Amino acid sequence: MNNQNLYAALRAAFPVDLDSTAVETVGGAHAGLRYSWRDLDRASAMMANLFASMQLPEGSRIAVQVEKSVEALVLYLATLRSGHVFLPLNTAYQAGEIAYFVGNAEPAVVVCSPGNFGWVSKIAFKAGTRHVFTLGDDRTGTLLDRAAHHSDVHEPAQSRAEDLAVIIYTSGTTGRSKGAMLSHGNMLSNARVLKDYWGWQADDVLIHALPIFHVHGLFVAIHGAMINGSPMLWLNKFEPRAVVELFPRATVFMGVPTLYVRLLAEPGLTKAQAAHMRLFISGSAPLLIETFDEWKARTGQTILERYGMSETVMITSNPYEADARFGGQGERRGSTVGFPLPGNELRVVDDANQPMPTGEIGGIQVRGPNVFKGYWRMPEKTAEEFTADGFFRTGDVGRVDARGYVSIVGRSKDLIISGGYNVYPAEIEAAINEMPGVAESAVVGVPHPDFGEVGVAVVIAKPGAALDTDRIIASLKASLANFKIPKRCLVVAELPRNTMGKVQKNLLREEHKGLFVS
């Protein structure tokens, strides 16, 4: 059988000179370290052989909540080549959230930061996980200690395109978080399409400044560089000045809108400094037209905005350049996410699932080889989100204009995207509503100059109760990841409602849209 293992495909794209630099670390205590392609292959082989020695069941889940490091990248590659299933978890998740993910996914292995071993291991062992390792961002941890005793030669597992490779949890607007199941074929097809569509070149160098626990940093950026055999300049944490200083050594940068806003605040960002760069890509959240225009004025370069989801990897993209390779498509346009990628089908429909006329707003549905297999252990939810003819209901609302450009105008379930992270109001509202003295709450997203969008909590007190908004925020911080915490909490006498009694969040958004921007 033709092996469709994603690592095997990435490995086949490594440059002929395996001793050339694959990753160079920038900033931090271990700045200036160089990892060759051979290093990545050998180190991931040792981890893969460690997993083999543990005799894990086929397709075991390996849950990972660690700080960003090259060793964490190696762990991801080791999981792929072993034929197991990688489960990345946001480093901001707290005990209650981790307990749910571990209980739901039932991982055979959990890897956590050394400082979190005490509480993470208790959760994991209680859930039946047999193996818990640590991995620090300083090249330490029991995972590395154990892997060091194993062979650095390993043959990647034989995988079919439909075999599960990754589970990405995406919080539900109501009810439980959902684990989106991505296959080797889903991610490999997307990587190959983007390699062509974004015009990856032999001398490209990627600045990698994103986290690696979600689609953007882990799949789009890393797969893009590796399938092109391109080295990465690796920052464990985003530092605007350091990124700007790297531009003369690099050609490609990927970021969320928040990163571009912060880069624009750097005095050193000039046309001359960015002259060596070939491509700036933005995604994971809407890019304000003001940011798009200011970036072009400051650097002379036009940001390429694209659109994707945890369930689909990338769906659409503005064109790299308007030439025959891309069907003669036009320029990169602000406030749009471009065209459906080759092999992808996208349609905009009304509530009855009928196509909307050109330029009219409706629900976005997609179909293609990149679309996920379904939600982990949620067959009913999976069936609900797919149409009879195989299109996935994204939950996003948008339009397609006469030239074919796709624009996202909203989200059907009040999702807030803050700094590139998905925030679901229902989860926060549930936590607030359990607090003493709270009668009801509503959380809405409003524009923010740095994060693009942030949450605002609007709360009603029970009769006779006096609510302390600072205490509400503090209580949320004790139980939820920091990116989910509302930036403002307001106490009001009543919430706007329609005739059916439903809270009209559109009115709340309108009322408070000027809290952070004028």
Secondary structure as the mmCIF struct_conf table of DSSP 4:
data_model
#
loop_
_struct_conf.conf_type_id
_struct_conf.id
_struct_conf.beg_label_comp_id
_struct_conf.beg_label_asym_id
_struct_conf.beg_label_seq_id
_struct_conf.end_label_comp_id
_struct_conf.end_label_asym_id
_struct_conf.end_label_seq_id
HELX_RH_AL_P HELX_RH_AL_P1 LEU A 6 ALA A 12
TURN_TY1_P TURN_TY1_P1 ALA A 13 ALA A 13
BEND BEND1 PHE A 14 PHE A 14
BEND BEND2 VAL A 16 VAL A 16
TURN_TY1_P TURN_TY1_P2 LEU A 18 ASP A 19
BEND BEND3 SER A 20 SER A 20
STRN STRN1 THR A 21 VAL A 26
BEND BEND4 GLY A 27 GLY A 28
TURN_TY1_P TURN_TY1_P3 ALA A 29 GLY A 32
STRN STRN2 ARG A 34 SER A 36
HELX_RH_AL_P HELX_RH_AL_P2 TRP A 37 SER A 53
TURN_TY1_P TURN_TY1_P4 MET A 54 GLN A 55
HELX_LH_PP_P HELX_LH_PP_P1 LEU A 56 PRO A 57
TURN_TY1_P TURN_TY1_P5 GLU A 58 GLY A 59
STRN STRN3 ARG A 61 GLN A 65
HELX_RH_AL_P HELX_RH_AL_P3 VAL A 70 SER A 82
TURN_TY1_P TURN_TY1_P6 GLY A 83 GLY A 83
STRN STRN4 VAL A 85 PRO A 88
TURN_TY1_P TURN_TY1_P7 THR A 91 ALA A 92
HELX_RH_AL_P HELX_RH_AL_P4 ALA A 95 ALA A 105
BEND BEND5 ALA A 108 ALA A 108
STRN STRN5 VAL A 109 CYS A 112
HELX_RH_3T_P HELX_RH_3T_P1 PRO A 114 ASN A 116
HELX_RH_AL_P HELX_RH_AL_P5 PHE A 117 LYS A 126
TURN_TY1_P TURN_TY1_P8 ALA A 127 GLY A 128
STRN STRN6 HIS A 131 THR A 134
TURN_TY1_P TURN_TY1_P9 ASP A 137 ASP A 138
BEND BEND6 ARG A 139 ARG A 139
BEND BEND7 GLY A 141 GLY A 141
HELX_RH_AL_P HELX_RH_AL_P6 THR A 142 ALA A 147
TURN_TY1_P TURN_TY1_P10 ALA A 148 HIS A 149
BEND BEND8 HIS A 150 HIS A 150
BEND BEND9 ASP A 152 ASP A 152
HELX_LH_PP_P HELX_LH_PP_P2 GLU A 155 GLN A 158
TURN_TY1_P TURN_TY1_P11 ALA A 161 GLU A 162
BEND BEND10 ASP A 163 ASP A 163
STRN STRN7 LEU A 164 THR A 170
BEND BEND11 THR A 173 ARG A 176
STRN STRN8 LYS A 178 SER A 183
HELX_RH_AL_P HELX_RH_AL_P7 HIS A 184 TYR A 197
TURN_TY1_P TURN_TY1_P12 TRP A 198 GLY A 199
TURN_TY1_P TURN_TY1_P13 ALA A 202 ASP A 203
STRN STRN9 LEU A 206 HIS A 208
BEND BEND12 LEU A 210 LEU A 210
BEND BEND13 ILE A 212 HIS A 214
HELX_RH_AL_P HELX_RH_AL_P8 VAL A 215 VAL A 215
HELX_RH_PI_P HELX_RH_PI_P1 HIS A 216 ALA A 221
HELX_RH_AL_P HELX_RH_AL_P9 ILE A 222 MET A 226
TURN_TY1_P TURN_TY1_P14 ILE A 227 GLY A 229
STRN STRN10 MET A 232 LEU A 235
BEND BEND14 ASN A 236 LYS A 237
HELX_RH_AL_P HELX_RH_AL_P10 PRO A 240 LEU A 246
HELX_RH_3T_P HELX_RH_3T_P2 PHE A 247 ARG A 249
BEND BEND15 THR A 251 THR A 251
STRN STRN11 VAL A 252 GLY A 255
HELX_RH_AL_P HELX_RH_AL_P11 PRO A 257 LEU A 264
TURN_TY1_P TURN_TY1_P15 ALA A 265 ALA A 265
TURN_TY1_P TURN_TY1_P16 PRO A 267 GLY A 268
TURN_TY1_P TURN_TY1_P17 LYS A 271 HIS A 276
STRN STRN12 LEU A 279 SER A 282
BEND BEND16 SER A 284 ALA A 285
HELX_LH_PP_P HELX_LH_PP_P3 PRO A 286 LEU A 288
HELX_RH_AL_P HELX_RH_AL_P12 ILE A 289 THR A 299
BEND BEND17 GLY A 300 GLY A 300
STRN STRN13 LEU A 304 MET A 309
TURN_TY1_P TURN_TY1_P18 SER A 310 THR A 312
STRN STRN14 VAL A 313 SER A 317
BEND BEND18 TYR A 320 ASP A 323
HELX_RH_3T_P HELX_RH_3T_P3 ALA A 324 PHE A 326
TURN_TY1_P TURN_TY1_P19 GLY A 327 GLY A 328
TURN_TY1_P TURN_TY1_P20 GLY A 334 SER A 335
STRN STRN15 PHE A 339 PRO A 340
HELX_LH_PP_P HELX_LH_PP_P4 LEU A 341 LEU A 341
TURN_TY1_P TURN_TY1_P21 PRO A 342 GLY A 343
STRN STRN16 GLU A 345 VAL A 349
TURN_TY1_P TURN_TY1_P22 ASP A 351 ALA A 352
BEND BEND19 ASN A 353 ASN A 353
HELX_LH_PP_P HELX_LH_PP_P5 GLN A 354 GLN A 354
STRN STRN17 PRO A 355 PRO A 355
HELX_LH_PP_P HELX_LH_PP_P6 MET A 356 PRO A 357
TURN_TY1_P TURN_TY1_P23 THR A 358 GLY A 359
STRN STRN18 GLY A 362 ARG A 367
BEND BEND20 GLY A 368 GLY A 368
TURN_TY1_P TURN_TY1_P24 PRO A 369 ASN A 370
BEND BEND21 VAL A 371 VAL A 371
STRN STRN19 GLY A 374 TYR A 375
TURN_TY1_P TURN_TY1_P25 TRP A 376 ARG A 377
HELX_RH_AL_P HELX_RH_AL_P13 PRO A 379 GLU A 385
STRN STRN20 PHE A 386 PHE A 386
TURN_TY1_P TURN_TY1_P26 ALA A 388 ASP A 389
BEND BEND22 GLY A 390 GLY A 390
STRN STRN21 PHE A 392 VAL A 400
TURN_TY1_P TURN_TY1_P27 ALA A 402 ARG A 403
STRN STRN22 VAL A 406 ARG A 411
TURN_TY1_P TURN_TY1_P28 SER A 412 LYS A 413
STRN STRN23 ILE A 416 SER A 418
TURN_TY1_P TURN_TY1_P29 GLY A 419 GLY A 420
STRN STRN24 TYR A 421 VAL A 423
HELX_RH_AL_P HELX_RH_AL_P14 PRO A 425 ASN A 433
TURN_TY1_P TURN_TY1_P30 GLU A 434 GLU A 434
BEND BEND23 MET A 435 MET A 435
TURN_TY1_P TURN_TY1_P31 PRO A 436 GLY A 437
STRN STRN25 VAL A 438 HIS A 448
TURN_TY1_P TURN_TY1_P32 PRO A 449 PHE A 451
STRN STRN26 GLY A 452 ALA A 461
HELX_LH_PP_P HELX_LH_PP_P7 LYS A 462 LYS A 462
TURN_TY1_P TURN_TY1_P33 PRO A 463 GLY A 464
HELX_RH_AL_P HELX_RH_AL_P15 THR A 469 LYS A 477
TURN_TY1_P TURN_TY1_P34 ALA A 478 SER A 479
BEND BEND24 LEU A 480 LEU A 480
HELX_RH_3T_P HELX_RH_3T_P4 ASN A 482 LYS A 484
BEND BEND25 ILE A 485 ILE A 485
BEND BEND26 LYS A 487 LYS A 487
STRN STRN27 ARG A 488 VAL A 492
BEND BEND27 ALA A 493 ALA A 493
STRN STRN28 ARG A 497 ARG A 497
TURN_TY1_P TURN_TY1_P35 THR A 499 MET A 500
BEND BEND28 GLY A 501 GLY A 501
STRN STRN29 VAL A 503 VAL A 503
HELX_RH_AL_P HELX_RH_AL_P16 LYS A 505 HIS A 512
TURN_TY1_P TURN_TY1_P36 LYS A 513 GLY A 514
BEND BEND29 LEU A 515 PHE A 516
#
